[in-house]
Amino acid sequence: MSKVTMQDIADALGISRVTVWKVFNHHSGVSQSLREDILNKAKEMGYAKAGQPSFSSEEEKTISLIVSRPDSSTFWTNIIHRLAQELSLHNINLMYTYVPSDYTDGFLLPPVLTGGSVRAAIVLNVYDARLTHLINELELPKVFLDTIPQINTRALRGDLLLLEGRSSLYQITESIISRGLTRIGFIGDIHYARTNLERWEGYCACMEAHALTPDRRFCLTDPIGIFSYYQKLCHFLDSLPELPQAFVCASDYIAHFLQRYFSEHADRIPGGIVVTGYDGSREYSNIEGLITTADVKTSLLGKRLSMQIIYRMEHEDAPFELTYIYPEILYRESVLY
C-alpha cells in the first residue's frame, strides 16, 4: 500500500493541498471545523500516528530565501552565507528562490512559494513595488530586510529589519559641518529603498538643525536605475557649474562612483572634496579605509535574520516587529582628490 500524502487528504476532502499543509504546520487561516475535518481524515487514512500528523523534515525545515540579484555585491553574499550557516545549526535548509529585479506583466511567483513546500520566507534585495506586494500576500511567516518606501510598514505581513539611517546620517552630516563646510550635497535614490529615504531624512534633519537649507542643485534623489548608476551620476555632476564642498552618499557603492568620477576630473576639485558613504563595504578598493561610513556587520546581520525567522515561525500569531540595526560610524578624513 502506498504512503498516504497530504494531496491524498486534500483530494478526499475536496480542498487544496496548501490548506492541509497549513493545518499540519500550525498556520492560521483555516477554520476550526475544517481543521478538525482534516485531522480526522488524516487519522482515518492512516496518515497520522497516535492522532498526531507525521511531518516530513523537508516540509518542516525548509525556508525560502526570496532574493533578486544575490551576487550583485559581497554585501548580500556575506549576509546570505552567514544566514545559511546559522539556519543549518537548527537543522533548517535555506532554499534560493530567485525573482527578477523588475516586475513584468504576467509574472507569477514560483510554485515553491505557493504550493506549501516551504515553511517560511526571508526577503532580501527585492525593491520592485509589484513584486513586493505579491510576496507580501504570501501566507507564510516572513522576514524582510529593508523594503520599498512606497509601502507602509504597518501593511507588511511580516517582520521588518532595517539598517538605521536617520541618526547615522545625521551624525555623519554633522561631522562634515563641524569642519566648517556648509555647501553639502546628497546622492541616493530615495524612491528605491526605505533605508535610502531615511538616510536622506537624517541628512536633511541635520542641515536644518544647523540652520542650513539643503541645496537641491547639489542633491540627486530621483530614481537612478541599478544598471545606469555611473552614467546618470556623471550626467548629474557634469551639469553642475560648481560643485559643493562635500557629498553625503546613501551608500559606499555611490561613493566609489564619485571617487571614480573625480579621479577622471581632478581639475574640478583642485583642493579636494569631502565624500562620505554608508555600509562599510570592503569591495571598493578606491575608497576602502578612506571615507567616513556606517559600518554594517553583514555576518552578524545574517545571524540576526536567522534568529528572527525562527522566532516568527515559532510565534506566528505574535504582532509583527520593526527592528532597527544601528551600525558603528567610522570617522575618517574623507577628502578625495
Residue pairs with C-beta under 8 A, 6 or more apart in sequence:
4 42
4 45
4 46
4 47
5 47
6 17
6 20
6 21
6 24
6 47
6 116
7 17
7 20
8 45
8 47
9 20
9 38
9 41
9 42
9 45
9 47
10 16
10 17
10 19
10 20
12 41
12 45
13 20
13 37
13 38
13 41
15 34
15 38
17 115
17 116
18 114
18 115
18 116
18 139
19 30
19 34
19 38
20 38
20 42
20 116
21 27
21 59
21 116
22 28
22 29
22 30
22 116
22 139
23 30
23 34
23 35
23 38
23 39
23 53
24 42
24 53
24 55
24 59
25 55
25 59
25 60
25 119
26 316
27 139
27 316
28 316
28 317
29 139
30 38
39 48
39 51
39 53
42 48
42 53
43 51
47 53
47 54
48 54
57 91
58 93
58 117
59 116
59 117
59 119
60 119
61 90
61 91
61 92
61 93
61 119
62 92
62 93
62 95
62 117
62 118
62 119
63 87
63 92
63 93
63 94
63 95
63 118
63 119
63 120
63 121
63 122
63 309
64 95
64 97
64 112
64 113
64 118
64 120
64 121
64 122
64 140
65 80
65 83
65 94
65 95
65 96
65 97
65 121
65 122
65 124
66 97
66 99
66 113
66 121
66 122
66 123
66 124
66 126
66 135
67 76
67 80
67 96
67 97
67 98
67 99
67 123
67 124
67 125
67 126
68 98
68 99
68 100
68 101
68 124
68 125
68 126
68 127
68 128
68 131
69 76
69 101
69 125
69 226
70 76
70 77
70 80
70 96
70 98
70 124
70 125
71 77
72 125
72 226
73 253
73 281
73 283
74 281
74 282
74 283
74 298
75 279
75 281
75 283
75 296
75 298
76 124
76 125
78 298
78 299
78 302
79 124
79 145
79 298
79 299
79 301
79 302
79 305
80 94
80 124
80 302
81 299
81 302
82 298
82 299
82 300
82 301
82 302
82 303
82 306
83 94
83 122
83 302
83 303
83 305
83 306
84 94
84 302
85 302
86 302
86 303
86 306
86 307
87 93
87 94
87 306
87 309
87 310
88 94
90 306
90 310
92 119
92 310
95 112
95 118
97 110
97 112
97 113
97 118
97 121
99 109
99 110
99 126
99 131
99 135
100 107
100 128
100 131
101 127
101 128
101 226
102 128
102 131
103 128
103 129
103 130
103 131
103 134
107 130
107 131
109 134
109 135
109 138
112 118
113 121
113 135
113 138
113 140
114 138
118 140
119 140
119 141
119 313
120 140
120 141
120 142
120 143
120 309
120 312
120 313
121 135
121 138
121 140
121 141
121 142
121 143
121 158
122 142
122 143
122 144
122 145
122 305
122 309
123 132
123 135
123 142
123 143
123 144
123 145
123 147
123 158
124 145
126 132
126 135
127 146
127 147
127 148
127 192
127 193
128 148
129 148
129 150
129 151
132 147
132 148
132 151
133 151
135 142
136 142
136 151
136 155
136 156
136 157
136 158
137 157
138 157
141 158
141 309
141 312
141 313
141 316
142 156
142 157
142 158
142 159
142 312
143 158
143 159
143 160
143 161
143 305
143 308
143 309
143 312
144 156
144 158
144 159
144 160
144 161
145 161
145 301
145 305
146 160
146 161
146 162
146 163
146 193
146 194
146 195
147 153
147 156
147 160
147 193
147 194
148 192
148 193
148 194
149 190
149 191
149 192
149 193
149 194
149 196
149 197
150 191
153 160
153 194
153 322
156 320
157 320
158 312
158 320
159 308
159 312
159 320
159 321
159 322
159 323
160 320
160 321
160 322
160 323
161 301
161 304
161 305
161 308
161 323
161 324
161 325
162 194
162 195
162 198
162 322
162 323
162 324
162 325
163 195
163 294
163 296
163 301
163 324
163 325
163 327
164 198
164 324
164 325
164 326
164 327
165 195
165 196
165 198
165 199
165 201
165 202
165 278
166 198
166 199
166 201
166 202
166 205
167 202
167 326
168 199
168 202
168 278
168 294
168 326
168 327
168 329
169 198
169 199
169 200
169 201
169 202
169 203
169 206
169 248
169 278
169 294
170 202
170 203
170 205
170 206
170 209
171 206
171 329
172 202
172 248
172 276
172 278
172 292
172 293
172 294
172 329
173 184
173 202
173 203
173 206
173 207
173 248
174 206
174 210
175 276
175 292
175 331
176 184
176 246
176 248
176 274
176 276
176 334
177 184
177 206
177 207
177 210
177 212
179 274
181 245
181 246
181 274
182 212
182 245
183 215
183 218
183 244
183 245
183 246
184 203
184 207
184 212
184 214
184 218
184 244
184 245
184 246
184 247
184 248
185 215
185 217
185 218
185 219
185 220
185 244
185 246
185 247
185 248
186 200
186 203
186 214
186 218
186 219
186 220
186 221
186 247
186 248
186 249
186 250
187 219
187 220
187 221
187 233
187 236
187 247
187 248
187 249
187 250
187 254
187 258
188 196
188 199
188 200
188 220
188 221
188 249
188 250
188 251
188 254
189 196
189 221
189 222
189 223
189 224
189 250
190 196
190 197
190 200
190 221
190 250
191 197
191 221
191 222
191 223
192 223
192 224
195 250
196 250
196 251
199 250
199 278
200 221
200 250
203 214
203 248
204 214
207 213
207 214
208 214
215 244
217 240
218 240
218 243
218 244
218 247
220 232
220 233
220 236
224 232
224 233
225 232
229 253
229 254
229 257
230 257
230 260
230 261
233 254
233 257
233 258
233 261
234 261
237 243
237 261
237 265
243 268
243 269
243 273
244 273
245 273
245 274
246 273
246 274
246 275
246 276
246 334
247 255
247 258
247 273
247 274
247 275
247 276
248 276
249 255
249 258
249 275
249 276
249 277
249 278
250 278
251 277
251 278
251 279
251 281
252 277
252 278
252 279
252 280
252 281
252 284
252 287
252 291
252 293
253 279
253 281
253 284
254 277
255 275
255 276
255 277
255 284
255 287
255 291
255 293
256 277
256 284
256 286
256 287
258 275
258 336
259 275
259 286
259 287
259 336
260 286
262 268
262 269
262 273
262 336
262 337
263 286
266 337
269 336
269 337
272 335
272 336
272 337
273 335
273 336
274 334
274 335
274 336
275 287
275 291
275 334
275 336
276 291
276 292
276 293
276 334
277 287
277 291
277 292
277 293
277 294
278 293
278 294
278 296
278 327
279 293
279 294
279 295
279 296
280 293
280 294
280 295
280 296
280 327
280 328
280 330
281 288
281 293
282 288
287 336
289 332
290 332
290 333
290 334
290 336
291 332
291 334
291 336
292 329
292 330
292 331
292 332
292 334
293 329
293 330
293 332
294 327
294 328
294 329
294 330
295 327
295 328
295 329
295 330
296 325
296 327
297 327
301 325
304 325
308 321
308 323
311 318
312 318
